[in-house]
Amino acid sequence: MTENGPEAPPIQTVYDRIGSHFSETRQYPWTDVTDFLESVVGTIGLDIGCGNGRHTEELARVVETPIGVDLSHTLLTEAITRAAEADFGASFVQGTATKLPVADSTVDVGLYIAAIHHLRSRTARIRSLNELARVLSPDGTALVSSWCTTHDRFDRTNGFDTTIDWTLPDGESVPRFYHIYDPEEFEADVVDSEIECQEAWVSRGNCYAWVGTEMKTSYPGTS
């Protein structure tokens, strides 16, 4: 992958094009996500920007009804296939992070992992956090993450817009829009949204926030 300027096709177009190849490289869940899920439990779970369902599969271990939402039809197909092969029950639906197809106050456990950085404006990014706040139950909690300037591929300290190419097996390069957050900016966006930010931190080149209800246990990522 290479870093370019801020021009890129709509993100749905991108992942419908690269989704199958992208899925091949995204088979395992992030440790930070599995650590979070070890600390929570609930009835309904929501994975926003679920991709191929690798984190939805982990969510299915701690909730009765996991739901994965993604813009890309290609990635949703990959997720449905993964669920069938791994034999875990989940519903996968097409939708956007800024207008979730989920009822108010119904989600006990939420994941919003490595997706907010694909939204092109601060307004849209905060709107997506407001949507997460809308769907969380009164006792609901969620983990939000984004790529961060602390990642070793970047040499800037302030947040910025860029495109990062995805190279397909035939050599075609497909640019993807990213907003690379700096840690202070990420926390500020979470705090300025309607969701309650309990803790924000950086891990493995990503910004994280535990949002919703207060942590019921000491989460390793915040120590």
VMD Tcl script that draws the C-alpha trace (Angstrom):
set ca {
  {0.00 0.00 0.00}
  {1.17 3.54 -0.71}
  {0.23 6.94 0.61}
  {-1.20 9.45 -1.88}
  {-3.43 12.51 -1.92}
  {-7.02 12.73 -0.65}
  {-8.82 11.68 -3.87}
  {-10.54 8.29 -3.83}
  {-13.78 6.66 -5.05}
  {-16.75 6.30 -2.64}
  {-15.84 3.78 0.04}
  {-18.68 1.43 -0.92}
  {-17.35 1.30 -4.48}
  {-13.86 0.59 -3.15}
  {-14.79 -2.32 -0.92}
  {-17.21 -3.81 -3.41}
  {-14.19 -3.92 -5.75}
  {-11.52 -5.18 -3.34}
  {-13.69 -6.96 -0.77}
  {-12.91 -10.57 -1.64}
  {-9.15 -10.03 -1.70}
  {-9.31 -7.77 1.37}
  {-11.18 -10.49 3.25}
  {-8.42 -13.02 2.55}
  {-6.01 -10.81 4.49}
  {-8.35 -10.14 7.42}
  {-8.98 -13.56 8.92}
  {-8.13 -12.98 12.59}
  {-9.62 -10.61 15.21}
  {-7.59 -7.88 16.85}
  {-6.37 -8.64 20.36}
  {-7.67 -5.30 21.62}
  {-11.15 -6.29 20.47}
  {-11.08 -9.75 22.04}
  {-9.76 -8.24 25.29}
  {-12.69 -5.81 25.30}
  {-15.20 -8.59 24.62}
  {-13.86 -10.60 27.54}
  {-15.09 -7.79 29.81}
  {-18.66 -7.42 28.54}
  {-21.86 -9.38 28.07}
  {-25.29 -8.66 26.62}
  {-28.26 -9.78 24.57}
  {-27.91 -7.75 21.36}
  {-24.54 -6.90 19.83}
  {-23.71 -4.64 16.90}
  {-20.59 -4.65 14.72}
  {-20.49 -1.40 12.68}
  {-18.36 -1.69 9.55}
  {-18.23 -5.43 10.13}
  {-16.29 -6.26 6.97}
  {-15.96 -10.02 6.59}
  {-17.35 -10.68 10.07}
  {-14.12 -11.58 11.84}
  {-15.09 -9.47 14.86}
  {-18.79 -10.34 14.57}
  {-17.73 -13.94 15.14}
  {-16.09 -12.93 18.42}
  {-19.11 -10.80 19.34}
  {-21.30 -13.88 18.87}
  {-19.47 -15.48 21.80}
  {-20.74 -12.86 24.29}
  {-24.21 -11.85 23.01}
  {-27.30 -13.82 22.02}
  {-28.06 -11.78 18.89}
  {-25.09 -10.37 16.97}
  {-25.71 -8.00 14.05}
  {-23.11 -6.92 11.49}
  {-23.62 -3.77 9.41}
  {-21.52 -2.78 6.42}
  {-21.83 -0.65 3.28}
  {-20.19 -3.19 1.00}
  {-22.30 -5.97 -0.52}
  {-19.10 -7.87 -1.31}
  {-17.94 -7.81 2.30}
  {-21.39 -8.76 3.56}
  {-21.29 -11.79 1.27}
  {-17.89 -12.67 2.74}
  {-19.32 -12.29 6.26}
  {-22.31 -14.53 5.53}
  {-19.97 -17.17 4.12}
  {-17.71 -16.92 7.15}
  {-20.67 -17.34 9.53}
  {-21.84 -20.43 7.68}
  {-18.37 -22.00 7.61}
  {-17.60 -21.18 11.25}
  {-21.14 -22.09 12.34}
  {-21.96 -18.96 14.30}
  {-25.34 -17.26 14.14}
  {-25.48 -13.60 13.11}
  {-27.55 -11.24 10.99}
  {-25.73 -9.18 8.38}
  {-27.40 -6.10 6.90}
  {-26.37 -3.35 4.51}
  {-26.24 0.10 6.06}
  {-24.17 3.18 6.86}
  {-22.51 4.20 10.11}
  {-24.24 7.59 9.90}
  {-27.72 6.05 9.63}
  {-27.75 2.67 11.31}
  {-30.63 0.30 10.48}
  {-31.10 -0.43 14.19}
  {-33.77 0.67 16.67}
  {-33.10 3.13 19.47}
  {-31.65 1.93 22.78}
  {-31.39 -1.75 21.82}
  {-27.66 -2.58 21.61}
  {-25.91 -3.94 24.69}
  {-22.44 -4.42 23.18}
  {-21.12 -2.45 20.23}
  {-18.03 -2.60 18.04}
  {-17.03 0.23 15.69}
  {-13.59 -0.94 14.61}
  {-11.39 0.61 11.91}
  {-14.30 2.17 10.03}
  {-14.81 5.73 11.28}
  {-11.61 6.80 9.51}
  {-13.24 6.16 6.12}
  {-15.78 8.95 6.67}
  {-14.69 12.09 4.83}
  {-15.76 14.88 7.17}
  {-15.65 15.55 10.88}
  {-19.39 16.17 10.73}
  {-19.98 12.67 9.35}
  {-17.62 11.08 11.86}
  {-19.35 12.71 14.82}
  {-22.76 11.87 13.32}
  {-21.72 8.22 13.28}
  {-20.78 8.41 16.96}
  {-24.16 10.01 17.66}
  {-25.78 7.06 15.87}
  {-23.88 4.66 18.09}
  {-25.13 6.64 21.10}
  {-28.69 6.41 19.76}
  {-28.71 2.63 19.43}
  {-26.92 1.75 22.68}
  {-29.15 0.57 25.51}
  {-29.01 2.46 28.84}
  {-26.45 -0.06 30.11}
  {-24.82 -0.57 26.72}
  {-21.13 -0.20 26.04}
  {-18.97 -0.16 22.92}
  {-15.42 -0.04 21.63}
  {-14.49 2.45 18.90}
  {-11.19 2.49 17.00}
  {-9.42 4.34 14.20}
  {-6.02 4.38 12.58}
  {-3.74 6.80 14.43}
  {-0.75 9.04 13.65}
  {1.25 6.89 16.09}
  {1.25 4.05 13.55}
  {4.81 3.46 12.35}
  {3.85 4.07 8.70}
  {3.13 7.75 9.41}
  {5.56 10.55 10.25}
  {3.04 13.24 11.18}
  {1.73 14.20 14.61}
  {-1.48 16.02 13.63}
  {-4.52 14.35 12.08}
  {-4.76 14.45 8.30}
  {-6.66 13.17 5.25}
  {-4.96 10.82 2.82}
  {-5.55 7.92 0.45}
  {-3.89 4.55 0.87}
  {-3.80 2.21 -2.10}
  {-4.97 -1.39 -1.98}
  {-3.19 -3.51 -4.59}
  {-5.17 -6.37 -6.10}
  {-3.50 -9.61 -7.32}
  {-3.65 -8.38 -10.93}
  {-1.65 -5.29 -9.98}
  {-4.57 -2.84 -9.99}
  {-4.26 -0.20 -7.26}
  {-7.47 1.03 -5.66}
  {-7.18 4.19 -3.50}
  {-9.06 4.27 -0.20}
  {-9.84 7.48 1.68}
  {-8.62 7.67 5.28}
  {-8.73 10.32 7.95}
  {-5.74 9.52 10.13}
  {-6.54 10.73 13.63}
  {-4.07 12.05 16.15}
  {-4.93 10.84 19.68}
  {-6.11 14.22 21.01}
  {-8.32 14.82 17.97}
  {-9.86 11.35 18.26}
  {-10.72 11.83 21.91}
  {-12.11 15.30 21.19}
  {-14.46 13.94 18.51}
  {-15.73 11.26 20.87}
  {-16.20 13.77 23.70}
  {-17.96 16.24 21.38}
  {-20.44 13.58 20.25}
  {-23.54 12.48 22.14}
  {-21.88 9.33 23.43}
  {-20.29 9.04 26.85}
  {-16.53 8.55 26.64}
  {-15.25 6.52 29.57}
  {-11.64 6.14 28.45}
  {-9.48 6.81 25.40}
  {-6.05 5.37 24.64}
  {-3.64 4.30 21.89}
  {-2.64 0.71 21.15}
  {-0.73 -0.83 18.24}
  {-1.03 2.27 16.05}
  {-4.76 2.71 16.65}
  {-6.81 5.15 18.70}
  {-9.40 3.50 20.94}
  {-12.31 4.69 23.06}
  {-14.46 2.78 25.50}
  {-17.86 4.46 25.27}
  {-21.28 4.09 26.84}
  {-21.62 2.89 30.39}
  {-18.72 2.99 32.80}
  {-16.25 0.12 32.67}
  {-17.28 -2.70 34.97}
  {-13.74 -4.03 35.11}
  {-10.21 -2.84 34.55}
  {-9.59 -3.16 30.84}
  {-5.92 -3.96 29.96}
  {-5.86 -1.51 27.05}
  {-6.31 1.47 29.38}
  {-3.54 0.69 31.83}
}
mol new
graphics top color blue
foreach p $ca { graphics top sphere $p radius 0.5 }
foreach p [lrange $ca 0 end-1] q [lrange $ca 1 end] { graphics top cylinder $p $q radius 0.2 }
display resetview
